[in-house]
Amino acid sequence: MGGELPAFDVVCVGGAVIGSAVAYFLSENPDFDGTVLVIEPDPSYESAQTSRAQNSIREQFSNPVNIEISRFGMDFIDNFDHNTEVEGEAPLINFRGTGYLFLADDPGHLATLGRDAELQQANGAGSRMLTVDEVAAGFPFLDTTTLVGARLGSMREGSFDGWALLQGFRRRAVHNGVRYLTDRVVDLVVDGGRVHSVVLASGRTVACGSVVNAAGTRAAQIAAMVGLELPVEPRARTSFVFDCATPIEHNVPLTVTPEGVHFRREQHHYVTGAVPVDDRAVDPDDLGARHHEFEELIWPILATYVPAFDRVRVVTSWGGQYAYNVLDHNLVIGPPPSVPNFLFANGFSGHGLQQSAAVGRAVSELIVHGGYRTIDMSELGYQRILDNEPFLESVVI
């Protein structure tokens, strides 16, 4: 179908949790009276990483800006009903506070956990260090033989319904006048260093004031349309849900082993995952589960730290992807110098759901006010990509 759509002040490329968060915060900003269009090729979100994530949030990071970003996400979830209510109803976010537990099996790793704990505490996070005896007393299901200590977060860390978060953003944004369009962006028309229009697979074009790249694992393709390189690629991640023959009666926080395997309780089951041994770029349409990872990579580690996990049964599994920032695993946000009305919101490397609220607000501030008004995310801008200078974050799962 050809023809032109009306012009929009802001066009978001991608309508999953990041694009919808940007649309939400623009539509909630009292200083913004413009129009917003969100372009999403799959309104079912079946293949969106929002629908395939493990839906957790933490404040245990190693730099202040990431801590602040997640702490705002926690505040948003705390007030989710109020923030997303439409005609007296809001999706059920079902937050479950468990904390994150990072285990250490050597003094060097423990020292790193302790150093980061001091920074986290200085920035308002509720993490604290535990001795081996404290780990054994608090989590008696763990085998602490090889451990030298751990770091535990507050009960503000935990899991939630990621689908509800997306729907909360989306429903309120639509209620506020944001328009969603089912289509795919195939080109961006740039003239004089600005994006002037968006070309769609349907043949239609949309004139625009600003464009937000919220395209997830396809973000690099959108960036290439304005002549920019973005080191973000799809990396496969498989999630497993399993049963345990011997039920654990204690709180099971999201536990991260020194080997990088993580697990937590999910109602009467357990959820787990790990970084693949061969972690490289895959096709963005490759959403298949890597079933072999459970027995070859994950289960031996689970059984080492939790003797009860020696007898387990996989209930289900699913494949997903990280929009992986190859440079430094951190998000890229804001405009590049060469195209000031093109804004990045990409490369979350598995942190998209928990960072969506703060990033949506930040992008709205850049568009409406021309700068950050709340959390200063300048360190996460595109300039570091141009300079090839990583913004390092050591607490990556």
The 8 nearest C-alpha neighbors of each residue, nearest first, counted from 0:
[[1, 201, 202, 203, 2, 200, 3, 199],
 [2, 0, 202, 203, 201, 3, 204, 199],
 [3, 1, 203, 4, 0, 202, 204, 201],
 [4, 2, 204, 203, 205, 5, 1, 206],
 [3, 5, 205, 204, 6, 203, 2, 206],
 [6, 4, 7, 205, 3, 206, 204, 207],
 [5, 7, 206, 207, 205, 4, 8, 208],
 [8, 6, 207, 34, 9, 35, 206, 36],
 [7, 9, 208, 34, 207, 33, 35, 209],
 [10, 8, 209, 35, 7, 208, 210, 207],
 [9, 11, 36, 210, 37, 35, 211, 209],
 [12, 10, 211, 37, 18, 210, 13, 38],
 [11, 13, 212, 38, 213, 214, 211, 37],
 [14, 12, 214, 39, 213, 18, 38, 11],
 [13, 15, 18, 39, 19, 37, 38, 16],
 [16, 14, 18, 17, 19, 13, 49, 47],
 [15, 17, 165, 19, 18, 20, 49, 355],
 [18, 16, 20, 19, 355, 15, 213, 21],
 [19, 17, 14, 213, 21, 13, 20, 15],
 [18, 20, 22, 16, 14, 17, 21, 169],
 [21, 19, 359, 23, 17, 22, 18, 168],
 [22, 20, 359, 18, 24, 19, 23, 25],
 [21, 23, 19, 25, 20, 24, 172, 26],
 [24, 22, 172, 20, 26, 21, 25, 168],
 [23, 25, 27, 360, 21, 26, 22, 359],
 [26, 24, 363, 22, 28, 27, 23, 21],
 [25, 27, 23, 24, 28, 175, 22, 172],
 [28, 26, 24, 25, 23, 29, 175, 172],
 [27, 29, 25, 30, 31, 26, 24, 363],
 [30, 28, 31, 27, 32, 26, 25, 24],
 [29, 31, 28, 32, 367, 368, 27, 25],
 [32, 30, 28, 29, 33, 367, 25, 26],
 [31, 33, 30, 34, 29, 26, 28, 25],
 [34, 32, 8, 31, 35, 7, 9, 26],
 [33, 35, 8, 7, 9, 177, 36, 32],
 [34, 36, 9, 177, 10, 7, 8, 178],
 [35, 37, 10, 178, 179, 177, 11, 9],
 [38, 36, 11, 179, 14, 10, 180, 178],
 [39, 37, 180, 12, 13, 179, 181, 182],
 [38, 40, 14, 13, 181, 41, 182, 42],
 [41, 39, 182, 183, 181, 42, 38, 13],
 [42, 40, 43, 44, 39, 181, 45, 46],
 [41, 43, 44, 39, 40, 181, 14, 45],
 [42, 44, 45, 41, 46, 47, 40, 39],
 [45, 43, 47, 42, 46, 41, 50, 15],
 [44, 46, 43, 47, 50, 41, 42, 51],
 [45, 47, 44, 48, 50, 286, 51, 41],
 [48, 46, 44, 49, 50, 45, 15, 51],
 [47, 49, 51, 50, 52, 319, 320, 46],
 [48, 50, 47, 51, 52, 16, 161, 15],
 [51, 49, 48, 47, 52, 162, 45, 44],
 [52, 50, 48, 319, 49, 53, 47, 318],
 [51, 53, 54, 49, 50, 48, 319, 161],
 [52, 54, 55, 51, 238, 158, 270, 161],
 [55, 53, 161, 52, 158, 159, 160, 352],
 [54, 56, 158, 157, 53, 159, 353, 57],
 [55, 57, 353, 156, 157, 158, 54, 69],
 [58, 56, 156, 59, 69, 157, 55, 99],
 [57, 59, 66, 69, 60, 124, 70, 156],
 [60, 58, 57, 119, 66, 152, 61, 126],
 [61, 59, 394, 66, 62, 58, 65, 119],
 [60, 62, 115, 392, 393, 394, 59, 63],
 [61, 63, 64, 60, 65, 392, 66, 118],
 [64, 62, 66, 65, 67, 122, 61, 119],
 [63, 65, 67, 66, 62, 68, 376, 374],
 [66, 64, 68, 67, 63, 62, 60, 69],
 [67, 65, 63, 58, 64, 69, 68, 60],
 [66, 68, 70, 64, 65, 69, 63, 71],
 [69, 67, 65, 71, 66, 357, 70, 354],
 [70, 68, 72, 71, 66, 67, 58, 354],
 [69, 71, 73, 67, 72, 68, 66, 58],
 [70, 72, 74, 73, 69, 68, 357, 75],
 [73, 71, 69, 75, 70, 74, 356, 353],
 [72, 74, 70, 76, 71, 75, 77, 69],
 [75, 73, 71, 77, 72, 76, 70, 78],
 [74, 76, 72, 78, 73, 77, 79, 71],
 [75, 77, 79, 73, 78, 74, 72, 92],
 [78, 76, 74, 75, 79, 73, 80, 94],
 [79, 77, 75, 76, 81, 80, 82, 74],
 [78, 80, 76, 82, 81, 77, 75, 83],
 [81, 79, 89, 84, 82, 83, 78, 90],
 [80, 82, 84, 79, 78, 83, 89, 85],
 [81, 83, 79, 80, 84, 78, 75, 167],
 [82, 84, 167, 80, 171, 81, 89, 79],
 [85, 83, 89, 88, 81, 80, 87, 82],
 [86, 84, 88, 87, 171, 89, 83, 174],
 [87, 85, 88, 84, 89, 174, 171, 83],
 [86, 88, 85, 84, 89, 80, 81, 83],
 [89, 87, 84, 85, 86, 90, 80, 83],
 [88, 90, 84, 80, 83, 85, 91, 167],
 [91, 89, 163, 167, 92, 88, 166, 80],
 [92, 90, 93, 163, 89, 160, 80, 79],
 [91, 93, 160, 163, 94, 159, 90, 164],
 [94, 92, 159, 91, 160, 95, 158, 163],
 [93, 95, 159, 92, 158, 96, 160, 157],
 [96, 94, 158, 157, 159, 97, 93, 156],
 [95, 97, 157, 154, 156, 155, 98, 94],
 [98, 96, 252, 157, 154, 156, 95, 99],
 [97, 99, 156, 154, 152, 153, 252, 157],
 [100, 98, 253, 152, 252, 151, 254, 156],
 [99, 101, 151, 254, 150, 253, 252, 255],
 [102, 100, 255, 150, 149, 254, 256, 151],
 [101, 103, 149, 256, 257, 255, 100, 148],
 [104, 102, 109, 149, 148, 146, 108, 257],
 [103, 105, 146, 147, 145, 257, 102, 106],
 [104, 106, 108, 107, 103, 147, 109, 146],
 [107, 105, 109, 108, 110, 147, 104, 103],
 [108, 106, 110, 109, 105, 111, 103, 104],
 [107, 109, 111, 110, 106, 105, 103, 112],
 [108, 110, 106, 112, 111, 103, 107, 113],
 [109, 111, 113, 107, 108, 112, 106, 114],
 [112, 110, 114, 108, 113, 109, 115, 107],
 [113, 111, 109, 115, 110, 114, 116, 108],
 [112, 114, 116, 110, 111, 115, 109, 117],
 [115, 113, 111, 117, 116, 112, 110, 118],
 [114, 116, 118, 112, 117, 113, 61, 119],
 [117, 115, 113, 119, 114, 118, 120, 112],
 [118, 116, 120, 114, 115, 119, 121, 113],
 [117, 119, 121, 115, 116, 120, 122, 114],
 [120, 118, 116, 124, 122, 121, 117, 115],
 [119, 121, 124, 123, 117, 122, 118, 116],
 [122, 120, 118, 119, 123, 117, 124, 116],
 [123, 121, 119, 120, 124, 118, 63, 66],
 [122, 124, 120, 121, 119, 125, 66, 67],
 [125, 123, 120, 119, 126, 122, 58, 59],
 [124, 126, 153, 152, 120, 123, 127, 119],
 [127, 125, 152, 151, 124, 153, 116, 120],
 [128, 126, 151, 150, 116, 152, 129, 125],
 [127, 129, 150, 149, 151, 113, 130, 126],
 [130, 128, 149, 133, 148, 150, 134, 131],
 [129, 131, 148, 133, 132, 134, 149, 128],
 [132, 130, 148, 134, 133, 147, 135, 146],
 [131, 133, 135, 130, 134, 136, 129, 148],
 [134, 132, 136, 130, 131, 135, 129, 137],
 [133, 135, 131, 137, 132, 136, 138, 129],
 [136, 134, 139, 132, 138, 133, 137, 131],
 [137, 135, 133, 134, 138, 139, 132, 131],
 [138, 136, 134, 135, 133, 139, 249, 132],
 [137, 139, 135, 140, 134, 136, 141, 249],
 [138, 140, 135, 141, 136, 137, 134, 142],
 [139, 141, 138, 305, 142, 247, 306, 307],
 [142, 140, 305, 139, 304, 143, 138, 135],
 [141, 143, 304, 144, 305, 140, 306, 303],
 [142, 144, 146, 145, 141, 135, 131, 304],
 [145, 143, 142, 146, 147, 304, 131, 141],
 [144, 146, 143, 104, 147, 142, 105, 103],
 [147, 145, 104, 143, 148, 103, 144, 131],
 [146, 148, 104, 131, 103, 105, 106, 145],
 [149, 147, 130, 131, 103, 129, 146, 102],
 [150, 148, 102, 129, 101, 103, 128, 151],
 [149, 151, 128, 101, 127, 100, 129, 112],
 [152, 150, 100, 126, 127, 99, 128, 101],
 [153, 151, 126, 98, 99, 125, 127, 100],
 [152, 154, 125, 98, 155, 126, 156, 151],
 [153, 155, 96, 98, 156, 97, 152, 157],
 [156, 154, 153, 96, 157, 98, 73, 97],
 [157, 155, 98, 57, 154, 96, 56, 153],
 [156, 158, 96, 97, 98, 95, 55, 56],
 [159, 157, 55, 95, 54, 94, 56, 96],
 [158, 160, 94, 93, 54, 92, 161, 95],
 [159, 161, 92, 163, 162, 93, 54, 164],
 [162, 160, 164, 54, 163, 159, 165, 49],
 [161, 163, 165, 164, 160, 166, 50, 49],
 [164, 162, 166, 160, 90, 161, 165, 92],
 [163, 165, 161, 167, 162, 166, 168, 92],
 [166, 164, 16, 162, 168, 163, 167, 169],
 [165, 167, 169, 163, 168, 164, 170, 162],
 [168, 166, 164, 83, 165, 170, 169, 163],
 [169, 167, 165, 166, 23, 171, 20, 19],
 [168, 170, 166, 172, 19, 167, 171, 165],
 [171, 169, 173, 172, 167, 166, 168, 174],
 [170, 172, 174, 173, 169, 168, 83, 175],
 [171, 173, 23, 175, 169, 174, 177, 170],
 [174, 172, 177, 176, 170, 175, 171, 169],
 [173, 175, 171, 172, 176, 170, 85, 177],
 [176, 174, 172, 173, 26, 177, 171, 27],
 [177, 175, 173, 174, 178, 172, 26, 34],
 [178, 176, 173, 35, 172, 175, 36, 179],
 [177, 179, 36, 37, 173, 35, 176, 180],
 [180, 178, 37, 36, 38, 177, 181, 39],
 [179, 181, 38, 182, 37, 39, 178, 36],
 [180, 182, 40, 39, 38, 42, 41, 179],
 [183, 181, 40, 39, 180, 38, 200, 199],
 [182, 184, 40, 200, 199, 185, 39, 38],
 [183, 185, 199, 186, 198, 200, 197, 182],
 [186, 184, 199, 198, 200, 183, 187, 197],
 [187, 185, 198, 224, 184, 197, 188, 199],
 [186, 188, 197, 224, 198, 196, 189, 194],
 [187, 189, 196, 194, 195, 197, 186, 190],
 [190, 188, 194, 193, 195, 187, 192, 225],
 [191, 189, 192, 193, 194, 188, 195, 196],
 [190, 192, 193, 189, 194, 338, 195, 337],
 [191, 193, 338, 190, 337, 189, 194, 339],
 [194, 192, 338, 189, 190, 191, 340, 195],
 [193, 195, 189, 188, 196, 187, 190, 340],
 [196, 194, 207, 188, 206, 189, 193, 190],
 [197, 195, 206, 205, 188, 207, 194, 187],
 [196, 198, 187, 205, 204, 186, 188, 206],
 [197, 199, 204, 186, 185, 184, 187, 203],
 [200, 198, 184, 201, 185, 203, 202, 183],
 [199, 201, 183, 202, 185, 184, 182, 198],
 [200, 202, 199, 0, 203, 1, 182, 183],
 [203, 201, 1, 200, 199, 0, 204, 198],
 [202, 204, 1, 2, 3, 199, 201, 198],
 [205, 203, 198, 3, 197, 199, 4, 196],
 [204, 206, 197, 196, 4, 6, 3, 207],
 [207, 205, 196, 6, 195, 7, 197, 204],
 [208, 206, 7, 8, 196, 6, 209, 195],
 [207, 209, 8, 9, 7, 195, 210, 340],
 [210, 208, 340, 9, 207, 341, 8, 10],
 [209, 211, 10, 341, 9, 11, 342, 340],
 [212, 210, 11, 342, 213, 341, 12, 343],
 [211, 213, 343, 12, 214, 344, 342, 11],
 [214, 212, 13, 18, 12, 344, 215, 17],
 [213, 215, 218, 13, 217, 212, 12, 216],
 [216, 214, 218, 217, 322, 213, 345, 346],
 [215, 217, 322, 233, 218, 232, 283, 214],
 [218, 216, 214, 215, 220, 219, 221, 283],
 [217, 219, 214, 221, 215, 220, 216, 222],
 [218, 220, 222, 229, 221, 217, 231, 223],
 [221, 219, 223, 218, 217, 222, 224, 229],
 [222, 220, 218, 224, 223, 219, 217, 212],
 [221, 223, 219, 227, 224, 220, 225, 218],
 [224, 222, 226, 227, 220, 225, 221, 228],
 [225, 223, 221, 222, 226, 187, 186, 220],
 [226, 224, 223, 222, 227, 187, 189, 221],
 [227, 225, 223, 224, 222, 228, 221, 189],
 [228, 226, 223, 222, 225, 229, 224, 219],
 [227, 229, 223, 222, 230, 219, 226, 384],
 [228, 230, 219, 231, 222, 227, 218, 384],
 [231, 229, 325, 324, 326, 228, 232, 219],
 [232, 230, 324, 323, 346, 229, 219, 325],
 [231, 233, 323, 322, 280, 216, 234, 230],
 [232, 234, 322, 216, 280, 281, 321, 283],
 [235, 233, 280, 321, 320, 281, 279, 323],
 [236, 234, 320, 319, 321, 233, 281, 237],
 [235, 237, 320, 319, 318, 234, 238, 321],
 [238, 236, 318, 288, 317, 319, 289, 272],
 [237, 239, 272, 316, 317, 271, 318, 236],
 [240, 238, 316, 271, 270, 315, 272, 241],
 [239, 241, 270, 315, 269, 314, 313, 316],
 [242, 240, 313, 314, 312, 269, 268, 239],
 [243, 241, 312, 268, 311, 313, 269, 244],
 [242, 244, 311, 245, 308, 246, 310, 312],
 [243, 245, 310, 311, 246, 242, 307, 308],
 [246, 244, 243, 307, 247, 310, 308, 311],
 [247, 245, 243, 244, 248, 307, 242, 267],
 [248, 246, 249, 245, 140, 307, 251, 250],
 [247, 249, 246, 250, 251, 140, 245, 139],
 [250, 248, 247, 251, 138, 140, 139, 137],
 [251, 249, 252, 97, 248, 138, 264, 247],
 [250, 252, 264, 263, 249, 253, 97, 254],
 [253, 251, 97, 98, 99, 254, 263, 250],
 [252, 254, 263, 99, 262, 100, 98, 251],
 [253, 255, 100, 261, 262, 252, 99, 101],
 [256, 254, 261, 101, 260, 259, 100, 102],
 [255, 257, 259, 258, 102, 260, 261, 254],
 [258, 256, 259, 103, 102, 104, 255, 260],
 [259, 257, 256, 260, 300, 255, 273, 261],
 [260, 258, 256, 257, 255, 273, 261, 396],
 [261, 259, 273, 256, 258, 255, 272, 297],
 [262, 260, 255, 254, 271, 272, 259, 256],
 [261, 263, 271, 254, 270, 253, 269, 272],
 [264, 262, 253, 270, 252, 269, 251, 254],
 [263, 265, 269, 251, 268, 266, 270, 252],
 [264, 266, 268, 269, 267, 270, 263, 240],
 [265, 267, 268, 264, 269, 95, 263, 270],
 [268, 266, 265, 269, 264, 242, 246, 243],
 [267, 269, 265, 242, 266, 241, 264, 240],
 [270, 268, 264, 265, 241, 240, 263, 242],
 [271, 269, 240, 262, 263, 239, 264, 265],
 [270, 272, 262, 239, 261, 238, 240, 269],
 [271, 273, 238, 261, 260, 237, 239, 262],
 [274, 272, 260, 259, 275, 261, 297, 271],
 [273, 275, 276, 278, 236, 259, 272, 260],
 [276, 274, 278, 277, 273, 236, 292, 235],
 [275, 277, 278, 274, 296, 292, 273, 279],
 [278, 276, 275, 279, 274, 280, 235, 234],
 [279, 277, 275, 276, 234, 274, 280, 235],
 [278, 280, 234, 277, 281, 235, 233, 232],
 [279, 281, 234, 233, 232, 282, 278, 235],
 [282, 280, 233, 234, 283, 279, 235, 285],
 [281, 283, 285, 284, 233, 280, 234, 286],
 [284, 282, 285, 233, 281, 216, 217, 286],
 [285, 283, 282, 286, 46, 281, 287, 233],
 [286, 284, 282, 283, 287, 281, 235, 319],
 [287, 285, 318, 319, 284, 288, 320, 235],
 [286, 288, 318, 285, 289, 317, 319, 237],
 [287, 289, 318, 317, 237, 290, 286, 316],
 [290, 288, 291, 292, 237, 287, 318, 236],
 [291, 289, 292, 288, 293, 316, 237, 294],
 [290, 292, 293, 289, 294, 295, 296, 288],
 [293, 291, 296, 295, 290, 294, 289, 297],
 [292, 294, 297, 291, 298, 296, 295, 290],
 [295, 293, 298, 292, 296, 291, 297, 299],
 [294, 296, 292, 293, 291, 297, 298, 299],
 [297, 295, 292, 293, 294, 298, 299, 300],
 [296, 298, 293, 300, 299, 294, 301, 292],
 [297, 299, 301, 294, 300, 293, 302, 296],
 [300, 298, 302, 301, 297, 303, 296, 294],
 [301, 299, 303, 298, 302, 297, 304, 260],
 [302, 300, 298, 303, 299, 304, 305, 308],
 [301, 303, 309, 308, 305, 306, 299, 300],
 [304, 302, 300, 301, 305, 299, 306, 142],
 [303, 305, 142, 141, 302, 301, 306, 300],
 [304, 306, 141, 302, 307, 308, 303, 301],
 [307, 305, 302, 308, 309, 304, 303, 142],
 [308, 306, 309, 305, 245, 310, 243, 302],
 [309, 307, 302, 310, 306, 305, 311, 243],
 [308, 310, 302, 307, 306, 311, 305, 301],
 [311, 309, 308, 244, 243, 307, 312, 245],
 [312, 310, 243, 242, 308, 244, 309, 241],
 [311, 313, 242, 241, 314, 243, 310, 244],
 [312, 314, 241, 315, 240, 242, 311, 239],
 [315, 313, 241, 240, 312, 242, 316, 239],
 [314, 316, 240, 313, 239, 317, 241, 238],
 [317, 315, 239, 238, 240, 288, 237, 318],
 [318, 316, 288, 238, 237, 319, 239, 287],
 [317, 319, 288, 237, 287, 286, 236, 238],
 [320, 318, 236, 286, 51, 235, 237, 48],
 [319, 321, 235, 236, 234, 233, 48, 322],
 [320, 322, 234, 348, 323, 349, 233, 235],
 [323, 321, 216, 233, 348, 346, 232, 215],
 [322, 324, 348, 321, 231, 232, 346, 325],
 [323, 325, 231, 328, 346, 326, 230, 327],
 [324, 326, 230, 327, 323, 231, 328, 232],
 [327, 325, 324, 389, 328, 230, 387, 384],
 [326, 328, 389, 329, 391, 325, 324, 390],
 [329, 327, 324, 348, 325, 323, 326, 330],
 [330, 328, 327, 347, 324, 346, 348, 331],
 [329, 331, 347, 346, 345, 332, 379, 328],
 [332, 330, 345, 379, 380, 344, 346, 381],
 [333, 331, 343, 344, 380, 379, 330, 345],
 [332, 334, 342, 343, 380, 362, 335, 381],
 [333, 335, 342, 339, 341, 343, 336, 340],
 [334, 336, 337, 381, 338, 339, 382, 333],
 [337, 335, 338, 339, 334, 382, 381, 192],
 [336, 338, 335, 192, 339, 193, 334, 227],
 [339, 337, 192, 193, 341, 335, 340, 336],
 [340, 338, 334, 341, 336, 335, 337, 193],
 [341, 339, 209, 338, 193, 342, 210, 194],
 [342, 340, 210, 334, 339, 338, 209, 211],
 [343, 341, 334, 333, 211, 212, 210, 340],
 [342, 344, 332, 333, 212, 345, 331, 211],
 [345, 343, 332, 213, 331, 212, 342, 333],
 [344, 346, 331, 330, 343, 347, 213, 215],
 [345, 347, 330, 324, 322, 323, 348, 231],
 [346, 348, 330, 350, 351, 349, 329, 345],
 [349, 347, 323, 322, 321, 328, 346, 350],
 [348, 350, 321, 347, 351, 322, 323, 396],
 [351, 349, 347, 353, 348, 352, 354, 56],
 [352, 350, 347, 354, 355, 353, 349, 17],
 [353, 351, 355, 354, 350, 54, 16, 161],
 [352, 354, 56, 351, 350, 355, 72, 69],
 [355, 353, 351, 352, 357, 356, 69, 350],
 [356, 354, 358, 352, 17, 351, 357, 353],
 [355, 357, 359, 358, 72, 354, 20, 360],
 [358, 356, 360, 68, 359, 355, 354, 361],
 [357, 359, 361, 355, 360, 356, 362, 354],
 [360, 358, 21, 20, 356, 362, 361, 357],
 [359, 361, 363, 357, 24, 358, 362, 356],
 [360, 362, 358, 364, 363, 359, 357, 371],
 [363, 361, 365, 364, 359, 360, 358, 366],
 [362, 364, 25, 360, 366, 361, 365, 367],
 [365, 363, 361, 367, 368, 362, 366, 371],
 [364, 366, 369, 370, 362, 363, 368, 367],
 [367, 365, 363, 364, 369, 368, 362, 209],
 [368, 366, 364, 365, 369, 363, 31, 30],
 [369, 367, 364, 370, 365, 366, 371, 372],
 [368, 370, 365, 366, 367, 364, 371, 363],
 [371, 369, 365, 368, 364, 372, 366, 367],
 [370, 372, 364, 375, 373, 365, 361, 374],
 [371, 373, 364, 370, 374, 375, 361, 368],
 [372, 374, 371, 375, 361, 364, 360, 357],
 [375, 373, 376, 371, 372, 361, 67, 68],
 [374, 376, 371, 377, 373, 372, 64, 378],
 [377, 375, 379, 378, 374, 64, 380, 371],
 [376, 378, 380, 379, 375, 332, 333, 371],
 [379, 377, 376, 380, 390, 383, 375, 64],
 [380, 378, 377, 331, 376, 332, 330, 381],
 [379, 381, 332, 377, 331, 382, 378, 333],
 [380, 382, 384, 383, 335, 331, 385, 332],
 [383, 381, 385, 384, 380, 386, 335, 336],
 [382, 384, 386, 388, 381, 385, 387, 380],
 [385, 383, 387, 381, 382, 386, 388, 229],
 [384, 386, 382, 383, 387, 381, 388, 228],
 [385, 387, 383, 388, 384, 382, 389, 381],
 [388, 386, 384, 385, 383, 389, 326, 382],
 [387, 389, 383, 386, 384, 390, 385, 326],
 [390, 388, 327, 391, 326, 387, 383, 384],
 [391, 389, 327, 388, 392, 379, 329, 378],
 [390, 392, 389, 327, 393, 329, 328, 62],
 [393, 391, 61, 394, 62, 390, 395, 60],
 [392, 394, 395, 61, 391, 60, 62, 115],
 [395, 393, 60, 392, 61, 396, 59, 115],
 [394, 396, 393, 392, 328, 60, 348, 349],
 [395, 394, 259, 349, 274, 273, 261, 255]]
